[in-house]
Amino acid sequence: MTTDELKNLATKIVAESQQLSATHTTEGKSLVNYACVFTQSENEFQSMLEAANQLGPVAQETATGPVFHIPPLSTVSGTLRLLKIRRPDPKRPERGDADFTVSNYESFKKEYLGKPGFGIIKRTEMEMIELIDPSYNVLAYYSHPTLAEVLKLNIDQ
């Protein structure tokens, strides 16, 4: 995979995730703060890793794959600076996800958590509201604090 192909795939994932978000929330214009490509095979994972390594350094190593700090990539939801390449996982047949910053996380959580498609994932350093709709090939997340904040990266929109 070329770097241009990877960037095009990332912008498509963000666009579809934004459509998913707009369908189920009033946060349709939220800014993207992170995106993840779900690879579907080991060969695809290795190919995308090679492309992502050409884009920028690894900002975080995770058990499911590295997060790269990439040059600004323009998307329909603002500038993307963090891109994860996820290892193949049979539980994740979707193409990827995007993580959006909402204006007021606590009120967003209160309004949407418990509605169909919404769930919560709690981690030691953050929590995320997850949005799944099987009619989309992507997921949407709303994290607090954002991954950039957790990693202490200065990422301006």
C-alpha positions as CSV (number, residue, x, y, z in Angstrom):
1,M,0.0,0.0,0.0
2,T,1.3,3.5,-0.8
3,T,1.2,6.4,1.6
4,D,-1.4,8.1,-0.7
5,E,-3.6,5.0,-0.6
6,L,-3.4,4.9,3.2
7,K,-4.2,8.6,3.5
8,N,-7.2,8.1,1.1
9,L,-8.5,5.2,3.2
10,A,-8.1,7.1,6.4
11,T,-10.1,10.1,5.0
12,K,-12.8,7.7,3.8
13,I,-13.0,6.1,7.2
14,V,-13.4,9.5,8.9
15,A,-16.1,10.5,6.4
16,E,-18.1,7.4,6.9
17,S,-17.7,7.6,10.7
18,Q,-18.8,11.3,10.5
19,Q,-22.0,10.1,8.6
20,L,-22.6,7.5,11.3
21,S,-22.2,10.1,14.0
22,A,-24.5,12.6,12.2
23,T,-27.1,9.9,11.8
24,H,-27.3,9.1,15.5
25,T,-26.3,12.3,17.3
26,T,-26.5,16.0,17.0
27,E,-22.6,16.1,16.9
28,G,-22.4,15.9,13.1
29,K,-19.8,18.7,13.0
30,S,-17.5,17.3,15.7
31,L,-13.8,17.4,14.9
32,V,-11.9,14.2,14.4
33,N,-9.0,13.6,16.9
34,Y,-7.9,10.1,16.0
35,A,-8.7,7.4,13.4
36,C,-7.9,3.7,13.1
37,V,-7.7,1.4,10.1
38,F,-8.8,-2.2,10.9
39,T,-6.6,-4.5,8.8
40,Q,-8.2,-7.7,7.5
41,S,-5.1,-9.9,7.1
42,E,-1.5,-10.1,8.3
43,N,-0.2,-9.1,4.8
44,E,-2.5,-6.0,4.8
45,F,-1.3,-5.1,8.3
46,Q,2.4,-5.3,7.2
47,S,1.7,-3.3,4.1
48,M,-0.1,-0.6,6.0
49,L,2.6,-0.5,8.6
50,E,5.2,0.2,6.0
51,A,3.1,3.1,4.5
52,A,2.4,4.5,8.0
53,N,6.0,4.4,9.0
54,Q,6.8,6.7,6.0
55,L,4.1,9.2,7.2
56,G,5.4,9.7,10.7
57,P,6.8,8.3,14.0
58,V,5.0,5.9,16.3
59,A,3.3,8.0,19.1
60,Q,2.0,5.0,21.0
61,E,2.5,1.2,20.9
62,T,-0.6,-0.8,21.8
63,A,-1.4,-4.5,22.0
64,T,-3.6,-4.1,18.9
65,G,-1.2,-2.0,16.8
66,P,0.8,1.2,16.7
67,V,-0.6,4.8,16.7
68,F,1.3,7.1,14.3
69,H,1.7,10.9,14.6
70,I,1.2,11.8,11.0
71,P,1.5,15.2,9.2
72,P,-1.8,17.1,9.0
73,L,-4.3,15.2,6.9
74,S,-7.4,17.2,5.9
75,T,-10.7,15.3,6.4
76,V,-14.4,16.3,6.3
77,S,-14.2,16.5,10.1
78,G,-11.0,18.6,10.4
79,T,-7.4,17.8,10.5
80,L,-6.3,14.2,11.4
81,R,-2.9,13.9,13.1
82,L,-3.2,10.4,14.8
83,L,-3.6,7.3,12.8
84,K,-3.6,3.7,14.2
85,I,-3.1,0.6,12.2
86,R,-4.9,-2.2,14.0
87,R,-3.8,-5.8,13.8
88,P,-6.3,-8.2,12.1
89,D,-9.1,-9.2,14.5
90,P,-12.0,-11.4,13.6
91,K,-14.2,-9.5,16.1
92,R,-13.6,-6.3,14.0
93,P,-14.8,-6.9,10.5
94,E,-15.4,-3.2,10.0
95,R,-12.9,-1.1,8.0
96,G,-12.1,1.3,10.8
97,D,-13.2,4.0,13.2
98,A,-12.8,7.6,14.0
99,D,-12.8,9.3,17.3
100,F,-14.5,12.7,17.6
101,T,-14.2,15.5,20.2
102,V,-17.6,16.6,21.5
103,S,-18.3,20.0,22.9
104,N,-19.5,18.7,26.3
105,Y,-18.6,15.1,27.0
106,E,-20.6,14.7,30.2
107,S,-23.8,16.0,28.7
108,F,-23.2,13.9,25.5
109,K,-22.7,10.8,27.7
110,K,-25.9,11.6,29.7
111,E,-27.9,12.1,26.5
112,Y,-26.7,9.1,24.4
113,L,-25.4,6.3,26.7
114,G,-28.1,3.7,27.0
115,K,-29.6,4.4,23.5
116,P,-29.4,1.7,20.9
117,G,-25.9,1.3,19.4
118,F,-24.1,3.3,22.2
119,G,-21.8,1.7,24.8
120,I,-19.0,2.7,27.1
121,I,-15.4,1.5,27.3
122,K,-13.5,2.5,30.4
123,R,-9.7,2.6,30.4
124,T,-7.4,3.7,33.1
125,E,-6.4,6.9,31.4
126,M,-9.7,7.7,29.5
127,E,-13.2,6.5,28.7
128,M,-14.9,6.3,25.3
129,I,-18.5,6.2,24.2
130,E,-18.7,3.7,21.3
131,L,-21.3,3.9,18.5
132,I,-22.0,0.8,16.4
133,D,-24.5,0.6,13.6
134,P,-24.3,-2.6,11.5
135,S,-25.4,-0.7,8.4
136,Y,-22.1,1.1,8.5
137,N,-18.6,-0.4,7.8
138,V,-17.1,1.8,10.5
139,L,-17.5,2.7,14.2
140,A,-17.5,6.1,15.9
141,Y,-16.0,7.0,19.3
142,Y,-16.2,10.0,21.6
143,S,-13.3,9.9,24.1
144,H,-12.6,11.9,27.2
145,P,-9.9,13.0,27.5
146,T,-8.8,12.7,23.8
147,L,-6.0,10.4,22.9
148,A,-3.8,13.4,22.0
149,E,-4.3,14.7,25.5
150,V,-3.5,11.4,27.1
151,L,-0.3,11.2,25.0
152,K,0.5,14.8,25.8
153,L,0.8,15.7,22.1
154,N,0.2,19.3,21.0
155,I,-2.2,18.8,18.1
156,D,-3.9,21.9,16.8
157,Q,-6.9,21.8,14.6
